[in-house]
C-alpha cells in the first residue's frame, strides 16, 4: 500500500528544515569563531564540525528524496493520462497514495462509462442499419421482378436507388463507428494483421486472374483505429487496386512523423491527375467520378478524417495508381 502523499511531503519538509537549521548553525558558528566572539556554548555544541555537516547534508538529501518520492505518483499519473490520450491504454493503471487514488478510481469509472455509452450508440446505429437492409433487400427483389416482367426501365430505376441507399447506409454506419472509435481511448490496430487478412480474401476472389498482392508492412506498425475501421479503409483501397491491377498490387507502410503512411500500389492503367482530385472531392457522386472508384474512396476519406488522418492519390512506381492513407500512429 502506498504511503500517504501528505505524510511524505511533511516528512521531507521537516528533514529539509532540520538540515537548513544545521547548516545555518554551522555558518553562524564559523562567522562568530572567525571574529573570536563566539560564546562557549557555540564552541561546545559545534566542536565536531565535520559530523554536524554530514548530518546537515543527510537531512537535506533525505528531505529532498522524500519530497521527490512523494511527488512521483503525481508524475506517474500524468504519464498514464498521456498514454490514455495517445490511445496506448484504456485505463489509468497502478496504485496511488490515499489522496490521489479516489481521483484515479473516479477517472477510470468515467472512462468506462464513456466507453459503454459510445458502444451502445454504435450498437443502436448498427441495429438501425441492419433493420433498413431487410426492406431494402425486398425492394431490390421487386426491382428485379419488374425487370423480368417487362418493366425494365422502372425495375432498373428501383434497383439503382436501392443500391444508392445501401451505400449511404454503409457509409454513415462506418462514420458512426469511426467517430465512436475516436472518442474511445485505447483504439489500436496493427496494420500488418489487417493487410494480411484482406490480401488473402482478395487473392481468393481474384484467383482466376493470378493476381499477386505483396505485403511490405512491418509487424510493429500500428495505427490509432479500430480493426473494423482499418479493414473498411484498407479494404476499399485494395478492392479498387485489385479491380484495375494487371498482375500486381503492393501494400506498404512506414512511419511519417507521429503517424503511419500506408500506400497501396497497382500496375493498372492509373488515373489522370485531374480525376485523382475529383474523386476525393466532397459531393462528387459515384456516377460522376472515374469508372470503378464508386463510393469507396469517399468512405475512406471520411473515416480517415474522423481519425485525424487523410488520403491522397498519386502515380505509382508500378505504373498504375498509388493510394496514400495517413493515420495517427501508436507506439
N, C-alpha and C positions, 0 to 999 in steps of 0.2 A: 504493500500500500504506500502511495506517495505521501511524503511529509507535507504538512500544510505550507502553502506558499507564504502566508503571513509569518509563520514561525521562522522559516528560513531567512526571510528578509530582516526580521527583527534581530535574529542571532547574528547575522552578518553585520548589521548596523552597530550592535553592541561591541563586537570584536574590532571592527574598524575604529570605533570611538576610543576603545581602550588602547589600540595601537597608536592613535593620534596623541592621546594623553601621554603615553610613554615617550614618544618622540619629542613632544613639547617639553616634557620634564628634562630630557637629556639635553635639548638645545638650551633651556634655561640654565641648567647646571653648568654647561660648558661656558656660557657667557659670563655667569657670575664667578666661576673659577678663574676665568681669564682675567677678570678685573680684580681678583682676590677679595671679593666681597661676599662670597657665598657663606651662609651660616653653616654651622657644624652639621645641622640636621641634613642639609643637602649633600654634604660630603659623605655622610654615613649612609644615606639612602641610595646614592648612585655611585658608590665606590667601585662597583662591578659594572663599569660602563658597557663592556662588551656583551655581558649577559643581558643587560637591560635592552641593548639594541637588538639582540637576537629575538628577545620576547616581543619587542615592538614590531619587528618585521613579520614575525609569525602571526601576530594578531591582525596586522594589516592584510597579509596574504590570506589568512583564514576568513576574515570578514569579506574580502573581495570574492573568494571562492564560493562562500555561502550565498552571497547575493547573485552571482552568476548562475550557480546551480539552481537557485530558486526561480530565476527567470528563464531557465532552459525550457520548461514546459510551455511557456508562452511562445517562444521561438518555434518549438516543435509544432504547436497548434497552428501557427502561421504557415509553416511548411505544408502541413496536412491540408489546410484550406486551399493553398495554392495547387496542390495535387487534385483536389476535388474540382477546382475551377478549370484546370487543364484537362480534365477528363481521365486522369490516370486511376482514379478510385471513386467509389460512390459514397463512402463513409469516412468520418474522421475517426481513425483507429487509435488505440493506446489508452493508457491510464494517466490521469492528470490530478494535480492537487485538489483538495476539497473545495477550494474557491472556484476552480475552473471546471471541474467535472460536471456539475449541473448544466453549465452552458453548453458543453460538448454533447451531453445527452439530449438536450433540447434541440440542438442543431441537427443531430442525427435523426431525431424524430421528425423534424421539419423536412429534411431531405427525403426521408422515407415516405412521408405524406405527399410531398410533391411528386415523387416518382409514381406512387399509386394513383394519384389524380390524373397524371398525364397518361398512364396506361389505360385507365378507364375511358378517358376521352378517345384514345386511339381505338380501343375496342368498340366504342359506340360508332365511330366513323367506319370501321370495318364492317360492323353489323349492317349499317345503312347501305354501304356499297354492295355487300352481298345480297341484301334484300332487294336492291334495284336490279341486280343482274338476272334474277329469275324472270321477272316480267319482260326484261329486255330480250332474253332468250326466246320467250314466247312470241314477241313481236318479230324477231328475226325469222322464226319459223313461218309466221304468217306472211312475211315478205317473200320467202322462198315459194310458198304455196301460190301466191298471186302470180309470181313469175312463171311458174309451171302451168298455172291456169289460164294463161293468155294475157295477163295484165303485167307485162314485162316492165313497162315504164314505172307504174305505181309500185310494184314489188321492189324494183331496184332503188327507188327513192326511199322507201321504208328501210331497206337494208342499209343504205348509206347513212341515214340518220341514226339508226340503232348503233352502227359502228362508231359514229362520232360520239354518241352518248357513252358508250363503253370506254372509249379512250379518255373522255373527260373524267369519268368516274375513277379510272386508274390513275390519272394524273393528280387529281385532288386528294385521293387516298394516299398517294405517295408523298404529296406535300404535307399532309397532316401528320403522317408517320415521321417524316424528317423533322418537322417543327417540334414534335414531341421528343425526338431523339436529341435535338439541340438543347432542349430545356432540361433533359435528364442528365445529371452528372455521370461521368464514367463511361460514356459511349466510346467504344473502341473496337476496331475491326482490323484484322490482318489482311493486307492486300493479296498476298500470295494464296491464302486459302480460298478467297473468293474467285480469283482469276483461274485457279486450277479447276475448281468445280464447274465454272461456266465453260471453260475450254473443253472439258470432257463432254459436256452436254452438246455443245455446238458441233464438235467433231463428229458425234454420232448423227446429228441432224443432217450434216453435210457430208456424210460418208461416201456418197456416190460421186462427189467431186474430188475426193482425195485431198481435201483442204488441210493444210498443216497450220496449227496455232502454236506459236512459240511463246513461252512464258519466261521473261527475263526480269524477275522480281525477287528481291532479297527477302528472306523469311522474316527479317526484323522490321520490315516496313509496315507501319500501321497508321491508320487514319482515325480521326475522331468522327465516327459514324457508326450507325447500327449496321449489322451484317446485311439485313434485307435491303437497306437503302443503298449500300455499296453495290450489292448484287443488281439492284434496279439500274443504277447508273452505268456500271461497267457492262452489264448485260445488254443494255441498249446500244452502247458503243461497239461491243463485239458483234452484236447481231447485224448492225449496219455494215461493219467491216467485212463480215463473212458473206453478206449478200453481194458485195461488189468486188471482193478479192478474186484474183485469178487462181492462185495456188497457195498463198501465204498470208498469215496475219501474225503480228508480233505485239505482245503486251509487255511493256517495260515500265520501270519506276525508278525514281531517285529522289533524294532529299533536295528540297529547294527552299532554303531559309528554314523557317519553322514549319513548313508544310511538306507535302509529298506530291510530286508531279507524276501522274500516271498517263502514259501515252499508249495509244492503240494505232498501229500502222497496218496498212494493207497494200497490196501490189495491184490494185484495181485501176480503173481509169481516172480516179480522183475527181475533184470539183474545181471549177474556176474560182478565183478569189472573190468575185462578186457574189457567187452563190454561197460561198462559205460564210460570208457575212449575213446574207439574207436569212438563211435557215436558223440562225441564232437570235434573230430579232424578235422581240415580243410582238404578238399579234399576227404573226405570219401563219396562215392556215396550212395544213398539211398538203392540200392540193395546189397551193401556190408555191410551195418550196420545191427544191430539187427532187427529182424522182428518187424514191427509196428512203428519203430522210424521215418522212412520216412525222408523228408526234414525239418520237423517241428522244430527239435532241432537245426539244423543249422541256420534256420531263427531266432530262439530265441537268439542263441549265437551272431549272427551278430548284431541284434537290441540292445541287452544288452550292447555289447562292444561300439557301437556308442554312447550310453548314458553314458559311463563310468562305466558300471556295468559288471556283469559276471553271468555265470550259471554253476552249477556243479550237479552231480548226486551222490546219496548215498543210503544206505539201509534205509528203512522206519521202524518206530516203529510199523506200521500196518502190516508189513510182506512183503510188496512189495517194490516199488521204491519211493525214495524221490527226487524231483527236487528242487534245491535251486536257486532262482533267486534273485540276489543282484542288487539294483538300487539306485542311489543317492536320498536321502530323501529331502523333502521340509517341513519346519516347518508349 
